[in-house]
């Protein structure tokens, strides 16, 4: 635990080592906004949408602080924001956070799945080819069996 300084120099606040100052400030900003009872759902939603625009490293920092401080609503929000990340690039885990390790594993699986999906699409496209034969050739093929006999006749 890191000893922080609260409102008084005599009463330090013990913080988990994973809580960084910038992560704590984001957690406090979230709490200050969401504690106001007159906020509409739309206001809260627009405030929370900022987390979807943040850098994944910053989201992890906030998520780690929220998890350490047992703030479930913010943990859920940041976790959801991380799962919406489109880049799926591994995140550097400087704090050895198990959730970031798990997220990197999930990102790796998703990258592999997307890569397999792309390769299967290209294989399907290669397999899909058009028939270059003329209509007359196709009709003559339909009329004859393997021994050259006519299977059916077209009447005109």
C-alpha positions as a LaTeX table, in Angstrom:
\begin{tabular}{lrrr}
\hline
Residue & $x$ (\AA) & $y$ (\AA) & $z$ (\AA) \\
\hline
Unk1 & 0.00 & 0.00 & 0.00 \\
Unk2 & 1.11 & 3.52 & $-0.77$ \\
Unk3 & 0.58 & 6.08 & 1.91 \\
Unk4 & $-1.16$ & 9.08 & 0.43 \\
Unk5 & $-2.03$ & 12.35 & 2.06 \\
Unk6 & $-5.71$ & 13.09 & 2.68 \\
Unk7 & $-7.36$ & 16.31 & 3.77 \\
Unk8 & $-5.06$ & 16.43 & 6.74 \\
Unk9 & $-1.35$ & 15.69 & 6.92 \\
Unk10 & $-2.05$ & 13.70 & 10.09 \\
Unk11 & $-4.49$ & 11.26 & 8.42 \\
Unk12 & $-2.86$ & 9.57 & 5.42 \\
Unk13 & $-5.00$ & 7.45 & 3.12 \\
Unk14 & $-3.64$ & 4.03 & 2.23 \\
Unk15 & $-4.04$ & 3.25 & $-1.45$ \\
Unk16 & $-3.37$ & $-0.04$ & $-3.20$ \\
Unk17 & $-0.10$ & 0.04 & $-5.15$ \\
Unk18 & $-1.96$ & $-0.35$ & $-8.46$ \\
Unk19 & $-3.73$ & 2.98 & $-8.03$ \\
Unk20 & $-1.83$ & 5.67 & $-9.86$ \\
Unk21 & $-2.46$ & 9.38 & $-9.30$ \\
Unk22 & $-3.93$ & 9.85 & $-12.78$ \\
Unk23 & $-6.11$ & 6.75 & $-12.38$ \\
Unk24 & $-7.31$ & 8.00 & $-9.01$ \\
Unk25 & $-8.16$ & 11.42 & $-10.42$ \\
Unk26 & $-10.27$ & 9.78 & $-13.17$ \\
Unk27 & $-12.04$ & 7.63 & $-10.57$ \\
Unk28 & $-12.77$ & 10.70 & $-8.45$ \\
Unk29 & $-14.04$ & 12.61 & $-11.49$ \\
Unk30 & $-16.36$ & 9.68 & $-12.31$ \\
Unk31 & $-17.64$ & 9.54 & $-8.72$ \\
Unk32 & $-18.18$ & 13.30 & $-8.53$ \\
Unk33 & $-20.20$ & 13.25 & $-11.73$ \\
Unk34 & $-22.31$ & 10.19 & $-10.89$ \\
Unk35 & $-23.06$ & 11.20 & $-7.29$ \\
Unk36 & $-25.24$ & 14.15 & $-8.38$ \\
Unk37 & $-28.83$ & 12.87 & $-8.13$ \\
Unk38 & $-30.36$ & 15.21 & $-10.75$ \\
Unk39 & $-28.35$ & 13.83 & $-13.66$ \\
Unk40 & $-30.41$ & 12.24 & $-16.40$ \\
Unk41 & $-29.59$ & 8.91 & $-17.95$ \\
Unk42 & $-28.64$ & 10.73 & $-21.16$ \\
Unk43 & $-26.18$ & 12.98 & $-19.26$ \\
Unk44 & $-24.58$ & 9.98 & $-17.59$ \\
Unk45 & $-24.40$ & 8.13 & $-20.90$ \\
Unk46 & $-22.67$ & 11.02 & $-22.66$ \\
Unk47 & $-20.20$ & 11.31 & $-19.76$ \\
Unk48 & $-19.50$ & 7.57 & $-19.86$ \\
Unk49 & $-18.99$ & 7.64 & $-23.63$ \\
Unk50 & $-15.68$ & 9.42 & $-23.01$ \\
Unk51 & $-14.26$ & 6.13 & $-21.78$ \\
Unk52 & $-14.88$ & 4.56 & $-25.18$ \\
Unk53 & $-12.74$ & 7.28 & $-26.77$ \\
Unk54 & $-9.80$ & 6.90 & $-24.36$ \\
Unk55 & $-6.50$ & 5.26 & $-25.06$ \\
Unk56 & $-6.61$ & 1.56 & $-23.95$ \\
Unk57 & $-3.63$ & 2.08 & $-21.64$ \\
Unk58 & $-5.47$ & 4.90 & $-19.85$ \\
Unk59 & $-8.64$ & 2.80 & $-19.62$ \\
Unk60 & $-6.62$ & $-0.03$ & $-18.04$ \\
Unk61 & $-5.14$ & 2.39 & $-15.54$ \\
Unk62 & $-8.61$ & 3.65 & $-14.56$ \\
Unk63 & $-9.99$ & 0.11 & $-14.52$ \\
Unk64 & $-7.20$ & $-1.08$ & $-12.27$ \\
Unk65 & $-7.77$ & 1.82 & $-9.86$ \\
Unk66 & $-11.54$ & 1.25 & $-9.88$ \\
Unk67 & $-11.07$ & $-2.45$ & $-9.24$ \\
Unk68 & $-8.66$ & $-1.81$ & $-6.37$ \\
Unk69 & $-11.13$ & 0.66 & $-4.86$ \\
Unk70 & $-14.02$ & $-1.79$ & $-5.46$ \\
Unk71 & $-16.04$ & 0.55 & $-7.66$ \\
Unk72 & $-18.02$ & $-2.05$ & $-9.61$ \\
Unk73 & $-19.89$ & 0.35 & $-11.92$ \\
Unk74 & $-16.66$ & 1.93 & $-13.16$ \\
Unk75 & $-14.96$ & $-1.47$ & $-13.50$ \\
Unk76 & $-17.89$ & $-2.63$ & $-15.65$ \\
Unk77 & $-17.75$ & 0.53 & $-17.75$ \\
Unk78 & $-14.00$ & 0.36 & $-18.36$ \\
Unk79 & $-14.10$ & $-3.38$ & $-19.03$ \\
Unk80 & $-16.84$ & $-2.85$ & $-21.60$ \\
Unk81 & $-14.85$ & 0.00 & $-23.15$ \\
Unk82 & $-11.81$ & $-2.28$ & $-23.43$ \\
Unk83 & $-13.81$ & $-5.02$ & $-25.13$ \\
Unk84 & $-15.02$ & $-2.51$ & $-27.73$ \\
Unk85 & $-11.43$ & $-1.71$ & $-28.66$ \\
Unk86 & $-11.06$ & $-2.26$ & $-32.39$ \\
Unk87 & $-7.28$ & $-2.29$ & $-32.71$ \\
Unk88 & $-6.88$ & $-5.42$ & $-30.57$ \\
Unk89 & $-3.23$ & $-4.57$ & $-30.01$ \\
Unk90 & $-1.55$ & $-5.99$ & $-26.91$ \\
Unk91 & $-1.44$ & $-3.60$ & $-23.97$ \\
Unk92 & 1.78 & $-3.23$ & $-22.02$ \\
Unk93 & 1.18 & $-4.56$ & $-18.52$ \\
Unk94 & 3.56 & $-2.47$ & $-16.42$ \\
Unk95 & 1.64 & $-3.09$ & $-13.19$ \\
Unk96 & 1.36 & $-6.87$ & $-13.75$ \\
Unk97 & $-2.42$ & $-6.58$ & $-13.60$ \\
Unk98 & $-4.05$ & $-10.01$ & $-14.15$ \\
Unk99 & $-6.99$ & $-8.40$ & $-15.96$ \\
Unk100 & $-4.66$ & $-6.83$ & $-18.52$ \\
Unk101 & $-2.99$ & $-10.22$ & $-18.99$ \\
Unk102 & $-6.42$ & $-11.75$ & $-19.59$ \\
Unk103 & $-7.37$ & $-8.94$ & $-21.95$ \\
Unk104 & $-4.18$ & $-9.49$ & $-23.97$ \\
Unk105 & $-5.00$ & $-13.20$ & $-24.20$ \\
Unk106 & $-8.52$ & $-12.38$ & $-25.38$ \\
Unk107 & $-7.16$ & $-9.86$ & $-27.90$ \\
Unk108 & $-4.75$ & $-12.51$ & $-29.22$ \\
Unk109 & $-7.62$ & $-14.98$ & $-29.66$ \\
Unk110 & $-9.73$ & $-12.37$ & $-31.41$ \\
Unk111 & $-6.85$ & $-11.44$ & $-33.74$ \\
Unk112 & $-6.37$ & $-15.13$ & $-34.57$ \\
Unk113 & $-10.11$ & $-15.57$ & $-35.19$ \\
Unk114 & $-10.21$ & $-12.52$ & $-37.47$ \\
Unk115 & $-7.14$ & $-13.74$ & $-39.35$ \\
Unk116 & $-8.71$ & $-17.19$ & $-39.86$ \\
Unk117 & $-11.96$ & $-15.59$ & $-40.98$ \\
Unk118 & $-10.09$ & $-13.44$ & $-43.52$ \\
Unk119 & $-8.14$ & $-16.44$ & $-44.84$ \\
Unk120 & $-11.32$ & $-18.51$ & $-45.16$ \\
Unk121 & $-12.94$ & $-15.64$ & $-47.11$ \\
Unk122 & $-10.03$ & $-15.58$ & $-49.53$ \\
Unk123 & $-10.23$ & $-19.38$ & $-49.94$ \\
Unk124 & $-13.96$ & $-19.11$ & $-50.63$ \\
Unk125 & $-13.33$ & $-16.42$ & $-53.20$ \\
Unk126 & $-10.72$ & $-18.61$ & $-54.91$ \\
Unk127 & $-13.12$ & $-21.56$ & $-54.94$ \\
Unk128 & $-15.92$ & $-19.44$ & $-56.33$ \\
Unk129 & $-15.39$ & $-19.26$ & $-60.05$ \\
Unk130 & $-17.71$ & $-18.74$ & $-62.94$ \\
Unk131 & $-18.46$ & $-21.28$ & $-65.60$ \\
Unk132 & $-17.05$ & $-20.08$ & $-68.93$ \\
Unk133 & $-18.90$ & $-22.60$ & $-71.10$ \\
Unk134 & $-21.53$ & $-21.42$ & $-73.56$ \\
Unk135 & $-25.21$ & $-22.21$ & $-73.21$ \\
Unk136 & $-25.02$ & $-24.56$ & $-76.20$ \\
Unk137 & $-22.19$ & $-26.51$ & $-74.57$ \\
Unk138 & $-24.17$ & $-26.82$ & $-71.36$ \\
Unk139 & $-27.28$ & $-27.95$ & $-73.20$ \\
Unk140 & $-25.35$ & $-30.56$ & $-75.16$ \\
Unk141 & $-23.86$ & $-31.81$ & $-71.87$ \\
Unk142 & $-27.33$ & $-32.12$ & $-70.36$ \\
Unk143 & $-28.72$ & $-33.98$ & $-73.40$ \\
Unk144 & $-26.06$ & $-36.71$ & $-73.43$ \\
Unk145 & $-24.98$ & $-39.28$ & $-70.88$ \\
Unk146 & $-21.46$ & $-40.79$ & $-70.55$ \\
Unk147 & $-22.01$ & $-43.14$ & $-73.51$ \\
Unk148 & $-23.19$ & $-40.44$ & $-75.91$ \\
Unk149 & $-26.86$ & $-41.36$ & $-75.71$ \\
Unk150 & $-29.45$ & $-38.64$ & $-75.61$ \\
Unk151 & $-31.14$ & $-38.53$ & $-72.22$ \\
Unk152 & $-34.08$ & $-36.42$ & $-73.27$ \\
Unk153 & $-35.24$ & $-34.51$ & $-76.26$ \\
Unk154 & $-36.31$ & $-30.92$ & $-76.52$ \\
Unk155 & $-39.43$ & $-30.60$ & $-78.60$ \\
Unk156 & $-39.99$ & $-27.52$ & $-80.62$ \\
\hline
\end{tabular}
